Amino acid sequence: MKWIYYLLKLSLLLILPFIFLIRGAVYLHVQSELNPWACLLGGMGATILLLVIYFSVIHGRLTGQIGNMGSLKRRSLLALCLVLGYCLYGLLHLSNANAKQDAVRQEYRSLHPILRLSISTILFIDRSLIVTDANRQPEDYRKMGLPTARRSLHYRQKNGFVHAVDIRTRGRSELRNKLLQGYFQMMGLNTLRHGGTADHLHISLKSHDSPGAI
């Protein structure tokens, strides 16, 4: 049974930085009205600190020493580069294979940075994920044969970002859809499974401008 314990321990250590990054940013966003980038920087700072601790523990086990200030600076720089590179990739890139249409891919950068990072992170595991909708206008609801929403997190909020995104669930196993929903919930995001024009998973981040909106 020891190998199960070590496997679980290793898995936790591997996913903890992503939890610090995304869940930490979500916490700052929900508990304050900070600028979106400030919330993201807070999550990044917590993740960098965690990685420095990881590197220091590994260094200590290999050498038997914590190391000097120069060594600590190098670890900090490495952690900064890793987190910054990861965030830049996640914020800027969405493959055509993961967007229902090219228009959806072009809307990707209109999403709140925390939503973008949460999607890019799960894409490392779920390569078949399809983003079906992001930014909407009131007339889009009429085109879909739905009542026009007075408030929707698919609309741009006052901070300039869209706070909701839809992900396809049709054609996927129920287990995969439940695991996907569980992932977003674990990261502190709101989830809603509904039909609308097609079966999909609605993911949203609280907006201080529209309390109660989905």
HELIX and SHEET records of a PDB file:
HELIX    1   1 LYS A    2  PHE A   18  1                                  17    
HELIX    2   2 ILE A   19  ARG A   23  3                                   5    
HELIX    3   3 GLY A   24  GLN A   31  1                                   8    
HELIX    4   4 PRO A   36  THR A   63  1                                  28    
HELIX    5   5 MET A   69  LEU A   92  1                                  24    
HELIX    6   6 ASN A   96  ASN A   98  5                                   3    
HELIX    7   7 ASP A  102  GLU A  107  1                                   6    
HELIX    8   8 TYR A  108  SER A  110  5                                   3    
HELIX    9   9 PRO A  113  ILE A  122  1                                  10    
HELIX   10  10 PRO A  138  LYS A  143  1                                   6    
HELIX   11  11 GLU A  174  MET A  186  1                                  13    
SHEET    1   A 4 VAL A 131  ASP A 133  0                                        
SHEET    2   A 4 ALA A 164  ARG A 168 -1                                        
SHEET    3   A 4 HIS A 200  SER A 204 -1                                        
SHEET    4   A 4 ASN A 190  HIS A 194 -1                                        
END                                                                             
